[in-house]
């Protein structure tokens, strides 16, 4: 079973997100994608349910099938950045948008 984590780190006037997928098993796992998008990060204020930012907002993705293999005992990292966030307390939800699996994780952070 794949393990998914997300880290949020403020770097100047941006927040960098790293979604890490680890395959602790003895067999390779293939992830299938319906377009060129691989991950989505949605940021919420810890006091509100409305999203403050979405990594895929106003984005266009190439309509092409794709896949990525996570080798046994290996990991892969997907990255997104949020530019010029306002100060506050936030919750980031990271999701790998592959077919047939739910790979979702979240973390709280401050700006």
C-alpha positions, 0 to 999 in steps of 0.5 A: 500500500502506498504511503502519501505525505505532504510538507508545506514550507514557506520560502520567502513570499511563496509556500512550497508543497512537496507531496511524497509517495512512498512504496514500502512494498516488495512490488512495483506500483503503476499509477495511471493518469487521464491527463498531464495533471499529476497532483492537486493541492487545495489550501483552506483557512483553518477557520473556513471551509472555502478554499483559499487557493487551488494549484489547478485553478485556471490551469489547462492540462494536456489530454493524454494518458500517462503513467508513472511507476513507483518502484518497490522500496522507492519514492517519488515527490511532486511539487507545487507552489503558492505565490504571495499567500496572506498571513494566517493559519492554513490546512493544505490537502494534497491529492495525487489525481491518478485513476483507481487509487485514493492518494490523499494527505493533509497538513497544517501550516502558518504563514 
